[in-house]
Structures are given as C-alpha cells and as structure tokens.
Amino acid sequence: MFFLSIRQVLPVALMLFTGQFVADVQAAAPAPAPAPAVASLTEINVTSYANGAWILKKPAEYNEAWSAFWLLDERALTGWATPNGSVGPQEVLIALAEESVIKTVEFDNASADGDSEGSRSAKDIVVQVSNQGPTTGFETIATVSLKARQDKQRFSVIKLTPARWVKLTIKNNHGSAEYIELFDFRAFGEQKTKTVAASVSGTYATNYGNFHLQQEGASVFGCYEHGGGLVTNGGVEGRVTRFTWTQTTGRGPAIFAFSPDGKEVLGIWWYDGQTDGPGELWYGTKTSDSVGSCPHWKGVQTASSQMAKDIGETGRVRIYGINFDIDSDVIKPESKTALDSIVKLTKEKPDWKFTIEGHTDSTATAAHNQTLSEKRAASVKSYLVTAGVAATRLNTLGFGATKQVGDNNTSIGRAQNRRVELVKN
C-alpha cells in the first residue's frame, strides 16, 4: 500500500480547502502596541482547526512544506515562509466557525532558521477582525512587534469586538532580505454563538479515494476506497471528527476538521505510536450527502458491528463517540448511539467481560485528571448496567492523561486524548 507524503499532497490540499482568494482589504491605521498578557484558562483558541477555523486567503509561500496551513496547527515546529526575496507585507485571512470575541493573540517564531540573529523571524504584525464579511468592515485589534526567535509571544487586544473573520498583515521581518518566517498564530477568546454543526454524513472525494462517512448521534463510522480502508469507532466532538483508520497494511488515529459550510475537509492521520510527529495530510471535498459504500464494507455498516469486529481482532477498541460535559462525568445525550452499540455488543457476546477505560487530556492537574477519568469510566458502566448489562461483567479503570494518543500541546491532540476505551478481559 502506498501513502503520499505531506510534501506531495499539500499543494493540492491547500488549493482545495482555501477556495478562491477574496479581495484585499485596506488595513486600518496602526494602533499602539498592546502589552503582553496571559490568557484565562477558560479561553479557547478560536483560530485553531479544532475549533472550526479555516484559511480563506494565503500569503505567498516558499513551497508546500512552508505553507500558511501550518500557522493554525498549534505546533511551533511547523510554519510558513515567503518565497526568496518576498519580504514585503503579506496577508492571511481566516474564517471563524462562530462569532467570537478575541481577548489575546499569540505568535511563535522560535524555530525560524537562517542567521543566529533570527533575522527571518516575522516582526511587525497587524491583527484585524470583521463581523460583516471577508472583504469589509475590518477593525484593528492589535498592532504588535515580535521579538526574533521566541515562542508564545502573547498580547492583549486594544478592543473587544465581535468577529467572524480575522486578517493578519505581516509587514516585515527582523532584517533578512531573503524570507519572512512565522510558525504559529493563535487567537484566544470566547465563541459567542454555538451553531449546531451539520451532520458529517456523506461522500467526500479525497486524496485517498472516495471517503464514505456515516454519522449516528456522536458516532461516526464508514470506509474509503483505498487499501480496504475502514473508518472505525469514530466520534464527533464540537467541530472535529476523530476515528481510527484501518487498512490491510496498518492502522492508526486520524482527526478531521470541516470548513464552516461543511463542504471541505482537512485531516491529519498517523500510524499507531507515531502521533508525536506532524502527521500526514488527508483532504477532500464533499460530493454528495449520500453515504454510499465500499465493496469491502458490506456486513459492517453499523457502529456495533464495527466495534465487535475491531475488539474481536485486537482485544480493545478506542471509542470516540462518547462525549461528556466540560470537566464533568455527565454523559452528553448524543453519546447514546455509541453507548447502545456497547450494550448490543455485550448481548451478542454474552461470555465476554470488559474493562472500561477513561482517558483525559492534560489540561488540569494530574490528580484532577485521574479522578475525572475514573468517574467517566464509572458513568459509562452505570449506563450499561442500567441498560441491562450485568455489573459483574464490567470493570472500570481511569488513566488520566498518562496514556496519550495525541499531542497535548494542541487542541487537535487534546481532542484525541479525551476518549473511552473498551478492553476485552
């Protein structure tokens, strides 16, 4: 089986998901530079892919490995660079998933290469927002001057204003005549609207063939026409879809983010045990609301049948369709499909006994996460027992954030780590 590398697929992917470039917007007059600030723990990065942000307009790029795509991936080691000699002002336009109020902005450029002074590092940047449209109504909320080669440079905005679009004007660098480099941009604040995301069910034309996705509640499963590919035991949480991909030659985790209109998808996949790296790109465009099928998918077209198949083969299954309220062991209603699939599995396999594992991300303290993971595993057991599963068939364990499958430094990685696993005893 053959996988394309990210350097092979990224140019096409970015053409797909950025869409047509919108017209330039005249920048507002620069405002005084805001003071460095520390974000509240309750704020989220509204410009992350995990929270539904999407790049509408890219600046000039050195090549596909230095694409503006990496500005929103929350990884300080991957970034954007201009073509050689393009050191004038550059613009990036970002669409937000929800109307948001940004309170602080943050930039990474410690990984800039070149001379020892970091002269390629992006320096003066204007941040503007609009709630009217992608080409009008922009107001300046921050004018910042970055230090060379330093990550997590955070600044308070000068004005709190509702926003659906964010524009960065990267004016210059620290003196290099060759390149401007910037490695990440984050905007921390609050989403003021909570639009119910449309179902992700449908068929998508992707770089790994047609991708057929079925959503039931928060559960997601399906197939794709490449290497006998299956999408197993997936789940939707907010604006991201998490699942395990399985092919004839391997398996591993993957996570998808969808454009605000649901028509485009941008995903990253890893092999099991390799999630510390940036991953490989999986991208595509929705071609139909009909799920469709694959020849190799017959007989496993329900969440419970895929769960039974996976746990029978590997002894455990990672379930992403069980969601909880924030910092709580209260199960969300959309988790019913995944939970009922476990109930069905226990009835189909009356001799099997299971351990329910709870896993969290690393946002809170280790002690807090340990307790939370134990309580969440117990909540799942309680649901199953109420549904008729004998309590003697079920054990529970909590692991907190000790068994990560994603990078806890990013929203996407943390979403992967928040999960329930079912293990056959």
N, C-alpha and C positions, 0 to 999 in steps of 0.2 A: 504494500500500500504506500501511496506517495502523498506527503503533505507539502504544501508550498510553504516557503519561509515567509516571514513578515516583510522582508525586503522585496519579495516577488509580488505579494498581493496588495501591499499598502497603497501604491499609486492608484490602482483601480478602485480600491475601497473608498479612498478619500474622495474620488470623483463621484462615487455613488452617494455617500452619506452627507456630503456638504451641499449638494444640489447646486443650483445656479447662483452665482455670486450676486449679491444685491448691490445697489448703487452705493457709492461712498457717501458718508455723512460728514458735513463740515464740523470740525471739532470746536467745542466751546472754548472760551478763553481759559487759560490755565488758572487754577485756584491755588492758594497757599498750600504747601505740603503738609499733610496731616501728621500727627505724632504717631510713633509706633504704639501698638495696642495689643492686648491679649484678648482673645475671643472667649465668650462664655461657653461653658461646656454644653449648653443647650442648643447652641447654634449648629447648623449644618453647612456643608459646602454646597451651595446651590448651583455651582458651576461644575460639579462632578458628573460624569456619565451615570454613576449610580443613582443620582438624584434627578436624572432626566435631561440634563443639559445637552446641547447639540451645537456643533460648529456650523454656522451658515456661511461664513466667509473666512478664507485662509489668507495669510500673508504669503509673500514669496518664500520659497523653500530651497534649501541647498540640494536635497534629494529626498527620496521616500523615507530613508532612515532618520531624517531630521525634520519630520513633518510636524505641523501645528497640532495634529491629532494628539501628540504626546503632552501638550500643555494641560489637558484636562484629565490625565490618567492618574494624577496624585502620586506619581513616582518621580523622585528628584533625580534619578539617574538617566531618565529618558527625556529628550527635549527637542526643541526647534532651533533651526539656524537658517539664516538667509543665504542666498547664493553669494559666491565670492564677489565682493565689491558692492553689494547692496546693503549699505549701512545707513540709508535714509529712513524716514518714518515708515512703519509697517502697521497694518490694521488687522485685527482679529474680531469677528462678530460672532457672538454666542447667543443662542436662543435658550431661554429657561423654560422648564416644564410648567412652572407655576408663577403667578405673580409673587414676587419676593421683595423683601427689604434687606438690602445688604448693609452690614454694620462694619465689617473689616475686610480688607483684601490682603492677600499674601502671595509672595513670589519666591521661587527657588532659582538660583543660578550658580550654586557652588560647584557644579560639575562642568562649568564652561572650560573648554580646552584652550590651547594656544599658549601665549607667553605667561610668565609667572605672575604678572600683574593682573591677569584676568581681563585684559582689555576688550575681549569679545563679549563680555557679560552685558546684558541689557541694562540700561541705566535709567533714563527718564521715561516715564510711562504715564499716560493719562487714561483714567478709567471713567467711562461714561455709561449711563443707563437710559433706557426709554421704556415707557409703558404704552406708547402709541403705535409703534410699528418698527420694523427693522431699518427703515430709512428716514425716520423723522422723530422729532421730539426728544433728542438726546440732551441730557444734563450731565455736567461733570460732577462726580462724587469723590474723586481722589486724583491728585497730581503728586506722584511720588518720584523720588530719586533713589535708586537701589545702589547698595554697595556691591563691589565686584566680588564674585565667588563667595556668596553667602546664601544659605537656605533659610527658609522660614522668616523672611522679612515681611512683617505684618504691620499694617497701618489702619487707623480708624478713618472712616469716610467723613467728609465735611458736611454731608447732607443725607438724611434718611428719606428716601423717596421710592415709591413702588416701581418695580422693574419687571419687564418680561424679556428684555434684550440687554446685553452687555457688550460694550465695544472697548477694546484695548487699542490705544495708539502708542506703539513702541517707537519712541522718537530717535533713539541713538544708542550707542554703547559707550564703553569706557576708553575709547580712543583707537580701536583697531580699524584699519582701512579695509579689512577683509570681510568680517562676518559680525552679525548680531546673534547672540545665543540666549535663549531663555528656556528653563527646564520645567517649570510648572507655574500655574496660576490657580488660585483658589479665592472664592468669594464667600465669606461666612455670613450667615444671616438667617432669616426666617421665611418660610414659604407661607404666604397669607391665604392662598387658595389651596384646596385639596380636591383637585379634579379626579374623578374616578377613571382610572386608566382603562382603555378599551381592552377587550379580550385579545390575547396574542394568537388565538387560533387562526390557522390559515396556512397557505403555501408561500414560501419565500424562495426566490432564485438566489442562490448563494455561491460562493467560490468552492463549496463542497457539494455541489449539485442541489437539486430541489430539496427543500427542507420543509417537512410536514409537521406542524405543531398543533397539538390539541390541548386546550385548557379546560379543566373542570374545577370550579372553585379556585383555590390557590394552587392546585396540582397541574403539572404540565408533563406531557409525555409525547412521543412521536418517533419519527425516523427521518433519515436523509439518504439521498441516493448516491452514496459514496462509501465504498468499503463495507457494505452491510450495516451502515450506521444506525444506531438507535439512540433516542433521547429518553433517558430513564429517570424516574423518581424525581422529576424537577418540580420547581415551585416558583410562584410569582410573589415577590415582596416589594411593594412600592413600584418603582419604575424598572426593576431588574428581574430577569428570569434566570434562575440557577438550575443546573441539571448535571447529570453525569452522561458523557458520551461514551458509547461502546461500539467498537468495530472489531473486525476479525483479527486485527493486529495490535490492539491495545484499548485502553480506556483512560478516562480522567475527568476532572471537573471542567466546566465551562460556565460562562456567565454572559448574558446578552443584555444590552441596553437598546431601547427603541426610541426612534425620533418622536417628538411631541405629537405628530399626526399618525404615528403607528405604521407608516409606510416603509420605513427603512430600519435596518437592524445593524448593530455593530457589536461584535462579540469577541471575546478572548478565550482561548482554550489552552489547557495544559495537559501533559501526561501526569498520571498519579505520581506524587512525590517530587514534582518539579515546579510547584506553584510559587517559589521564591523569585523566579525569573519573570520577565515581562509578558511571557506567553506568546501565542501566535494568533493572528487575526482571523476572524470569521465574520463575514459581512454579506449583506444582501438587500434585496428589495422585495416587498410583498407583491405577489402577482395575483392572489386570489384569497377570498375569505373562506373558501372551501379547503378543508384539511387535506384531502387526498390521501394517498397511501404509497407504500413501497412494497415490492414483491416479498421482501424478507420480513415484513411487519405483520403478516397475517397471523392471527391467533394470539396476538399480544396487544390488542387495541384497547385495553382498559388499564387504569392505573394499578389495579390489584393484580392483574395477570403479569404485568411487567415486574412488579415488586416480587411476586412469587418466583419468577424466572431468575431474577438477579440474586435473591437471597439463597435460592437453591444452588446457584453456581459458585457464589463467593462466600456465603455464610453471613453476610451482612449487607445492609442497604442504607445508603445515605438519603434521607427524605427531606426535601426542601419545601414541601407543600404544607408544613405545619408552622404557622406563624403565631406570635404572641404579641400582646400589647407591650409597649416600650418599657423595659426594666420591670417586667411582670411575668408571672407564671400563668396569667389568664390567656387561654387559647382564643384566637380570633375565629369568628364564625366561618370565614372562608376556608378554614382548615378541615372542615367536615369531610370533604372528599378524600383527603389523604388518610384521615383517621379511620374512616369507614373502610378504606382499602385494607388497612391493617386488620380490622375486625373480620373482613371477608377472608383474608389470608389465614387467620387463626382457625376459622371454620373449615377451610379447605385442607388444612394441615393440622388435624386435632392432636397429633402426637408431638408437635413441635413446641418447644419452650423458648422464650425470648428474653433478652436484656434490652431495655430501652435506655439509650444513652442521650444525655443532654449536653450540648456544647454551646458556648457563648463566644463573642468576640472579646477583645481585651480592653474595652472602653473603661470599665470600672476597675476596682481593686481585685486582686486575685481571690481574696476571701469572699467578696461580694459575688464575683462571677461563679465561684464554686457553689455557693448556696443557691444562686439563681438557677444554675444548670441542674442541680438536684431537684429543685422544686418544679422545674419544667418537665423533667422526666417523670416525676410523680403525677403531674397534671395529665400527661398522656396516658399513664397507667390508669388513672381514675376514670378517664373517658372510656377506655377499653373495658374496664371491669363493669362500668355502668351499662355498656353495650352487650354484656353477657360473656365476656372472656373471663375465665377463671383466674383469680388473683394469683394462684399458685403457679401459673404458667408464666408469670411476668416478674422479672427483676428490674430494678432501676439503678442507674449509676449517673453521677454528674462529674464532668471533667473540666468545668470552667472553660478557660481559654488555653488549656495545656496541649490540646491536640488540634492545632490549626491546620486548615487546608488551603488558606488564602493569606495574603499579606495584610496583617492588622493595621498597617500604616495607611491603607487606602479604604475608601468606602466600599468599593467592589470586593476587596479582600475580606473586609469585616462581614459583608453580607454572606459570603461563602462560609464563614466560620460559625455563623448563627444557624444551628441545624439540630435535627434529631436523627439519630442513627438507630436502626433496629438490627440486633445481632441474634443469630440463631445459636442457642446454647448446645 
